[in-house]
């Protein structure tokens, strides 16, 4: 099980390898699309959340993240659809791409193979092929950077590969990541974590929650401000353990207020200062690595296998039988 940690420590090399991959298929500009739908589930879906957060400040058209079986009814001919699935066989994502094709949408794919790659090759659609043979959630930088590289090649992002490589430089500092992950796992041990972030950093909180779910086999929760200041914050008035709060601090005054408030009511609180990383993408990659390593540490301390996801296997078996998927 200890070898599972190595899948989080090779992220810099994995990032460079991904960015060196050529975009396959027909690479034609998506700049004239009416809107963009980013499609993915689980860890692949978080790559879509990160891309949406980046596009929010750069792309002057609607962007929807789709996590399910159906496209919104307004996604139609004239829209672009980019799907991310590590295996290429995620039932929900494959279903959405097929629907996109039926509606006449242009589409692209990030995957390691499977049915999505076959669909892309059949349509001569643009796609990025990432390294296979890994646990999907430990392939986060490949999926995220592969998606952003594809979007850059399709003229959806002005920034090119050099920007992506610069952002990935933070992944060189593996000793720093190990130290930070040990501190985080020490803080979280024996508790149910609540990850607190501002709206822009929702993908980072989501990534943390899912790593705790899948690796450490523990429930975890998210509170996103300012919305949570109108509901979640009240729950702490009568909170009961074992809960802990992890604040993702980017200098947002509201989130800082929440940190002060939680301390005042006795909630064990840890502040993670993300301002030390200059770019949004850089801090996303580093935080994902730190929380991934921390979740593996917690799994090993609890004597559970961080690689196993039996519940997801059973769910996928159910889908295959329910939809009669070959």
Buried (B, 14 or more C-beta within 10 A) or exposed (E): EEEBBEBBBBBBEBBBBBBEBEBBBEBBEBEEBBBBBBBBBBBBBBBBBBBBBBBEEEBEBBBBBBBEBEBEEEBBEEBBBBBBBBBBBBBBBBBBBEBBBEBEBBBBBBBBBBBBBBBBEEBEBBBBBBBBEBBBBBBBBBBBBBBBBBBBBBBBBEBEBEBBBBBBBBBEBBEEBBEBBBBBBEBBBEBBBBBBBBBBBBBBBBBBBBBBBBBBBBEBBBBBBEEBBEEBBEEBEEEEEEBBBBBBBBEBEEBBEBBEBBBEEEBBBBBBEBEEBEBBBBBBBBBBBBBBBBBBBBBBEEEBEBBBBEEEEEEBEEBEEEEEEE
